[in-house]
Amino acid sequence: MPWWKNKKEQLITWMKENADRPRVYFFIGAIGFFESIFFPIPTDMIYMPIILAKPKTWWRHALWASVGSVLGAVVAYFLGVYLAEEVVIPLVDLYNIHAEFAHVQTTLQDQVWSTTIIAAFTPFPFKVITLAAGIASAPFAAFLLASIIGRTARFFLTAYLGRFASKHVKYLNIIGWVALIVSAVIIYIVSKQYTS
């Protein structure tokens, strides 16, 4: 047996043994929290391998990710309100998202509900919305409710899909390659559109 297959089996065994421990849920919640402020990796990518290894834990991971993400959104909002120059602008500089950030700020002033709920549910970097909402002084109640609905819907959907996929693992390799190819084509088309 190749060495990598042995490592793969060890990793799957480790995930199955540790997927239902409190520290793992806390870790998922912390990733969700930091993703809403500055962390570049989506939370679903962190918990998906754990759910694939132990599908019965899907709803707990989704719940912790949702709670952590919404709490992070609240912190990011108030960072935008009170510490824009000290914290938010350096993050915008770090990620080099000046144009996107300015556009989002303008949009949030009129459409806080729809903009927040769409960004909370889709792969759009949620941190851009959470930080911009505070700077734009978007209505907090609408922002919070849209964040709760969008993030909870997203994490429960992706976690459930992970649970579903775990029962159909033999198809995952094919689905993964198709998703990779489709993503590459979309990225290519979008990059061509914006660079021409």
Secondary structure, DSSP 8 states (H G I E B T S, - for coil): --HHHHHHHHHHHHHHHHTTSHHHHHHHHHHHHHHTTT--S-HHHHHHHHHHH-GGGHHHHHHHHHHHHHHHHHHHHHHHHH-IIIIIHHHHHHHT-HHHHHHHHHHHHH-HHHHHHHHHHSSS-HHHHHHHHHHTT--HHHHHHHHHHHHHHHHHHHHHHHHHHHTTGGGHHHHHHHHHHHHHHHHHHHHHHHH-
